[in-house]
Amino acid sequence: MKRFHLNGVKKGMSVTVELCAAVVTGFEKVAANEITEKLPVISCEWNRGNARFSLDLKKVPDTLKLRSVDNLYVVFYENSIEGLTTMNREEALKTIQKQISFCNWKLAIDAYQLARDKEINGGSERIVEQMRQFMEQKKNCQVTEQSPKFRVTCRRCGEKEIHKFSSMDAASKFGAEINNAFGWKCSVKQFDIEVVLRIEKDNVTVMMALNEESLFKRNICSYGPTTMRSTICYCMLHLADIKPGDIVIDSMCGGGSIPIEGANAWKHAHFLGGDNHEMAMERCKQNWSANSCSARSNCDFFTWDATKLPLRDNSVDALVTDLPFGKKIGSRMDNRLLYPMLLEEWKRVIRKGGRLVVMSHDKRSLENSLLKDRSSWHIKASHTVNMGGLLCLCLCLINTKSI
């Protein structure tokens, strides 16, 4: 059995910690770029649905300011358990349960306390002492009024059928051992601490959630039928390469998710949102007024027809929008007519060299519309993005029109 202890790499007086960021599938590279741009990371790599990076433990609170990340976890144990896929159910679960004693609970609690800005259950030193007594004296810790509530979530990746146990089995056994060692109270719905088991074939990773609420739950208080996560909005805006002084619009903004995220993240650019629906404009006003930055004047909303924008030629630096998918809004037949009209209007208002970032589940209509005027648009980047189970196409295009 090969075991990797994540004790934190000490450099001088500092401790290096590894974090795992859960991100929208398809935007992993965008998230990795934001992480390396904004944080003094030692290393960063991305894989399907996540980005993993290392940095100084003291910098953990800064990671919660990332705008492309849905959730953050501190990784405090990884282990390759030889034969886990061939063990019977009881043997496999007992082996998983034993891994609790090899986890670096001090590192996890230190990172958690920094992220949440509060002490948990007497701090990391007490946790270490409880684990020592549990291992050496077989002493179970009793639940008290001060005991934090916790839950264990198990995520098995890849071929789940190769294991003889279920995800619920693994979470239950691991959680029972945590309860014995620390006296934490198990609570599935209301909890202070979430421990995550990630199992893929013979590999086991143990993580602890750092954010209390998912980081994409920001900006929006009034939701519409197609409101996007703030993290998806940020990733689309990031692709538009926004510069100070840029005019950025969303010509079909719905509740204003994209312009509001832009106004929060790029304070020296100006954002315009518009829609032809009265209720959408009402949601935009409610959402913008609910934001702490709404006192600034870098975001405005208008009622307009997206195919006939009340804007001058070449007046826009970037346009970022979520196109109708033809599911909740409109139909694919409508899209075949609508998309070419939109592209023609966007070509007019976006300056030459300006950027267009669009998202749609109706990939065929979007691609066919671009083929009709291929000389006017250059594809800079293409991403296949998982939007609530729908695989959508997100394109970043450069306006190459001839003036």
C-alpha positions in Angstrom: 0.0 0.0 0.0 1.5 3.3 -1.1 0.5 6.2 1.2 1.0 10.0 0.6 0.8 12.2 3.7 -0.1 15.8 3.0 1.5 17.4 6.1 2.0 20.7 4.4 5.3 21.5 2.8 7.2 23.9 5.1 9.3 26.6 3.4 11.1 28.6 6.1 8.3 29.5 8.5 5.5 29.0 5.9 3.3 26.0 5.2 2.2 25.0 1.7 -1.3 23.6 1.3 -3.0 22.0 -1.7 -6.5 23.1 -2.6 -9.0 21.6 -5.1 -11.4 24.0 -6.8 -14.6 22.6 -8.3 -15.4 24.5 -11.5 -17.9 24.2 -14.3 -17.0 21.4 -16.7 -15.6 23.0 -19.9 -14.2 26.1 -18.1 -11.4 24.4 -16.2 -8.6 26.2 -18.2 -10.3 29.6 -17.6 -10.4 28.9 -13.9 -6.7 27.8 -13.9 -5.9 31.1 -15.7 -7.7 33.1 -13.0 -6.0 31.2 -10.2 -2.5 31.8 -11.6 -3.3 35.5 -12.4 -4.7 36.4 -9.0 -2.8 34.1 -6.5 0.8 33.5 -5.7 0.5 29.8 -6.5 3.4 27.4 -6.4 1.8 25.0 -8.9 -1.6 24.7 -10.7 -3.1 22.0 -12.9 -6.6 21.3 -14.1 -8.6 18.2 -14.9 -12.2 17.5 -15.8 -14.4 19.6 -13.4 -11.6 20.9 -11.1 -8.4 22.7 -10.8 -5.8 21.8 -8.1 -3.2 24.3 -6.9 -0.7 24.8 -4.1 0.0 28.0 -2.2 1.0 29.3 1.2 -1.5 28.3 4.0 -1.8 32.0 5.0 -3.2 32.9 1.6 -6.2 30.5 1.9 -8.7 33.4 2.7 -7.7 35.0 -0.7 -8.9 32.0 -2.6 -12.5 32.7 -1.6 -12.4 35.8 -3.8 -12.0 33.7 -7.0 -14.9 34.3 -9.3 -14.7 31.3 -11.6 -14.8 28.7 -8.8 -18.0 27.0 -7.5 -16.5 25.4 -4.4 -13.1 25.1 -2.7 -11.7 22.2 -0.7 -8.4 21.6 1.2 -6.8 18.3 0.2 -5.4 16.7 3.4 -4.9 13.1 2.4 -4.3 11.0 -0.7 -3.7 7.3 -0.8 -3.4 4.6 -3.4 -4.9 1.5 -1.7 -3.7 -1.6 -3.5 -6.6 -4.0 -4.2 -9.4 -1.7 -3.2 -11.4 -2.7 -6.3 -11.0 -6.4 -5.6 -11.8 -6.4 -1.9 -15.2 -7.6 -0.7 -17.6 -5.0 0.7 -16.7 -5.4 4.4 -12.9 -5.5 3.8 -13.0 -2.4 1.5 -15.1 -0.4 4.0 -12.9 -1.3 6.9 -9.8 -0.2 4.9 -11.4 3.1 4.0 -12.5 3.7 7.6 -8.9 3.2 8.8 -7.6 6.0 6.5 -8.9 8.5 9.1 -5.8 8.0 11.2 -3.5 8.9 8.3 -5.2 12.2 7.4 -3.6 15.5 8.3 -6.4 16.9 10.4 -4.3 19.7 11.7 -3.7 21.0 8.2 -7.4 20.7 7.3 -8.6 22.5 10.4 -6.0 25.2 10.1 -7.1 25.9 6.5 -10.8 25.7 7.5 -10.4 28.2 10.4 -8.5 30.7 8.1 -11.2 30.4 5.4 -14.2 30.7 7.8 -12.4 33.2 10.2 -13.5 31.2 13.3 -12.1 28.5 15.6 -13.7 25.1 15.4 -14.0 22.9 18.4 -10.9 24.2 20.3 -8.7 24.5 17.3 -6.4 22.1 15.4 -4.2 21.2 18.4 -7.1 19.8 20.2 -8.1 17.8 17.1 -4.6 16.3 16.9 -4.7 15.3 20.6 -8.1 13.7 20.2 -6.8 11.6 17.2 -3.7 10.6 19.3 -5.9 9.4 22.1 -8.2 7.6 19.7 -5.3 5.8 18.0 -3.2 5.0 21.1 -5.8 4.5 23.8 -8.8 3.5 21.6 -10.6 6.4 23.4 -13.8 7.5 21.7 -14.6 11.2 22.1 -18.1 12.1 23.4 -20.5 14.4 21.7 -21.0 17.7 23.6 -23.1 20.9 23.2 -20.0 22.5 21.7 -19.3 19.7 19.2 -19.6 21.0 15.6 -22.0 19.3 13.1 -20.5 17.6 10.1 -21.4 15.4 7.2 -19.3 13.1 4.9 -20.0 13.1 1.2 -18.5 10.3 -1.0 -17.9 10.9 -4.7 -16.8 7.9 -6.7 -15.5 8.7 -10.2 -15.0 6.5 -13.2 -16.4 3.0 -13.3 -18.4 2.8 -10.0 -19.4 -0.9 -10.6 -15.8 -2.0 -10.0 -16.2 -1.4 -6.2 -18.2 -3.8 -4.0 -19.5 -1.0 -1.9 -21.7 2.1 -2.5 -20.8 5.7 -2.1 -23.3 5.9 0.8 -21.6 2.9 2.5 -18.2 4.6 2.3 -19.5 7.9 3.6 -21.4 6.3 6.5 -18.4 4.3 7.7 -15.9 7.1 7.4 -18.4 9.5 9.1 -18.9 7.0 12.0 -15.1 6.9 12.6 -14.9 10.7 12.6 -17.7 10.8 15.2 -15.8 8.3 17.4 -12.5 10.1 17.1 -13.7 13.7 17.5 -17.2 13.6 19.0 -18.6 15.6 16.1 -22.3 15.4 15.5 -23.5 14.0 12.2 -26.0 16.1 10.4 -26.9 15.6 6.7 -28.6 18.9 6.0 -27.4 21.5 8.6 -23.6 21.2 9.2 -20.5 23.2 10.0 -18.0 20.9 8.4 -18.2 18.9 5.1 -15.6 16.2 4.6 -15.5 14.8 1.0 -14.2 11.4 0.1 -13.2 11.1 -3.6 -12.6 7.5 -4.7 -11.5 6.5 -8.2 -10.5 2.9 -8.7 -7.8 2.3 -6.0 -7.2 6.0 -5.2 -8.7 7.7 -2.2 -8.6 11.5 -1.6 -9.9 13.2 1.5 -10.9 16.9 1.4 -12.7 19.5 3.6 -14.9 22.2 2.2 -13.6 25.7 2.8 -16.6 27.8 1.7 -19.9 27.8 3.7 -22.1 28.5 0.7 -21.4 27.8 -3.0 -19.4 30.7 -4.4 -21.6 31.0 -7.5 -24.5 32.1 -5.2 -23.8 35.8 -5.5 -25.2 38.9 -7.3 -28.7 37.5 -8.0 -31.8 37.8 -5.8 -34.5 37.7 -8.5 -34.2 34.6 -10.7 -35.7 34.1 -14.2 -36.2 30.8 -16.2 -32.7 30.8 -17.6 -30.6 32.6 -15.0 -26.9 31.6 -15.2 -24.5 30.9 -12.4 -22.3 33.9 -11.6 -19.2 31.6 -12.1 -20.3 30.8 -15.7 -20.9 34.5 -16.4 -17.4 35.3 -15.1 -15.8 32.6 -17.3 -17.6 33.9 -20.4 -16.5 37.5 -19.6 -13.0 36.4 -18.9 -12.8 34.9 -22.5 -13.8 38.4 -23.8 -10.4 39.8 -22.5 -12.0 42.9 -21.1 -9.7 46.0 -20.7 -10.2 49.2 -18.7 -12.5 51.6 -20.5 -14.2 48.9 -22.6 -17.9 49.1 -23.4 -19.3 45.6 -22.9 -22.9 44.6 -23.6 -25.3 41.7 -23.2 -28.0 42.3 -25.8 -30.3 39.6 -24.3 -29.5 39.9 -20.6 -32.6 38.4 -18.9 -32.1 39.2 -15.2 -28.8 40.9 -15.8 -26.4 38.1 -14.6 -23.7 38.8 -17.1 -23.5 42.6 -16.9 -23.7 42.5 -13.1 -20.9 40.0 -12.8 -18.9 42.1 -15.2 -19.5 45.3 -13.2 -18.3 43.5 -10.0 -15.2 41.9 -11.5 -14.1 44.7 -14.0 -14.6 47.9 -12.2 -12.9 50.1 -14.9 -15.1 48.9 -17.8 -18.7 49.8 -18.5 -21.5 47.2 -18.9 -24.8 47.6 -20.7 -27.6 45.0 -20.6 -30.8 45.0 -22.5 -33.9 42.8 -23.1 -37.3 43.2 -24.8 -39.2 41.7 -21.9 -40.7 44.0 -19.2 -40.3 41.4 -16.4 -36.6 40.9 -17.3 -36.0 44.6 -16.9 -37.6 44.5 -13.5 -35.4 41.6 -12.4 -32.3 43.5 -13.7 -33.2 46.5 -11.5 -33.8 44.3 -8.4 -30.6 42.3 -8.9 -28.4 45.4 -9.5 -29.8 47.3 -6.5 -29.1 44.3 -4.3 -25.4 44.4 -5.1 -23.0 46.4 -2.9 -21.4 47.9 -6.0 -24.7 49.3 -7.3 -23.7 52.8 -6.1 -21.2 52.9 -9.0 -22.3 53.9 -12.5 -20.5 51.2 -14.5 -23.7 49.2 -15.3 -26.9 50.2 -17.0 -30.0 48.4 -18.4 -32.3 49.2 -21.3 -35.4 47.9 -23.0 -34.5 47.1 -26.6 -34.8 44.7 -29.6 -31.6 42.6 -29.8 -31.9 42.5 -33.6 -32.1 46.3 -33.8 -29.9 47.8 -31.1 -30.1 51.5 -30.5 -26.3 51.8 -30.7 -23.9 53.4 -33.2 -21.8 51.3 -35.6 -18.5 50.2 -34.1 -19.4 51.4 -30.6 -18.9 48.2 -28.6 -15.6 46.6 -27.6 -17.1 43.2 -26.5 -20.5 41.5 -26.5 -21.1 38.6 -24.1 -24.4 36.8 -24.1 -26.3 33.6 -23.5 -28.3 32.7 -26.6 -31.8 31.1 -26.5 -31.3 27.4 -26.4 -34.7 26.6 -28.0 -35.8 24.7 -24.9 -37.2 26.9 -22.1 -37.2 30.0 -24.4 -38.1 29.8 -28.1 -37.5 26.9 -30.4 -34.8 25.5 -32.6 -36.9 26.6 -35.6 -36.9 30.1 -34.3 -33.2 30.0 -33.7 -32.5 29.2 -37.4 -34.0 32.6 -38.2 -32.9 34.5 -35.1 -29.2 33.6 -34.9 -28.2 35.0 -38.4 -30.1 38.2 -37.6 -28.3 38.6 -34.3 -24.9 38.0 -35.8 -25.5 40.6 -38.5 -26.5 43.2 -35.9 -23.6 42.3 -33.6 -21.2 42.6 -36.5 -22.5 46.2 -37.0 -22.1 47.4 -33.4 -18.9 45.6 -32.4 -15.8 47.4 -33.6 -13.3 45.6 -35.9 -11.1 43.5 -33.6 -13.8 43.5 -30.9 -14.8 40.3 -29.2 -18.0 38.3 -29.2 -18.6 35.5 -26.6 -21.8 33.4 -27.1 -23.2 30.3 -25.4 -25.9 28.0 -26.9 -27.1 24.4 -26.6 -28.3 24.7 -30.2 -24.9 24.2 -31.6 -26.1 23.4 -35.1 -28.0 26.7 -35.5 -25.0 28.7 -34.2 -22.5 27.0 -36.4 -24.6 27.2 -39.5 -25.2 30.9 -38.9 -21.5 31.6 -38.6 -20.9 29.7 -41.8 -23.1 32.1 -43.7 -20.7 35.0 -42.9 -17.5 33.2 -42.1 -15.3 36.0 -43.4 -16.6 38.3 -40.6 -15.7 36.1 -37.6 -12.6 34.4 -36.4 -13.0 31.7 -33.8 -10.4 32.5 -31.0 -11.6 29.8 -28.5 -14.2 27.1 -28.3 -15.4 25.3 -25.1 -18.0 22.6 -24.6 -19.6 23.5 -21.3 -21.9 21.4 -19.0 -24.9 23.6 -18.2 -27.1 21.7 -15.8 -26.5 18.5 -17.7 -26.8 20.1 -21.2 -23.6 20.2 -23.2 -23.4 23.7 -24.7 -21.1 25.4 -27.1 -19.3 28.5 -25.9 -17.4 30.4 -28.6 -15.1 33.4 -28.4 -15.1 35.2 -31.8 -13.1 38.1 -33.1 -15.0 40.6 -35.4 -12.9 40.6 -38.6 -15.4 42.6 -40.7 -14.1 44.8 -43.5 -14.9 48.4 -42.9 
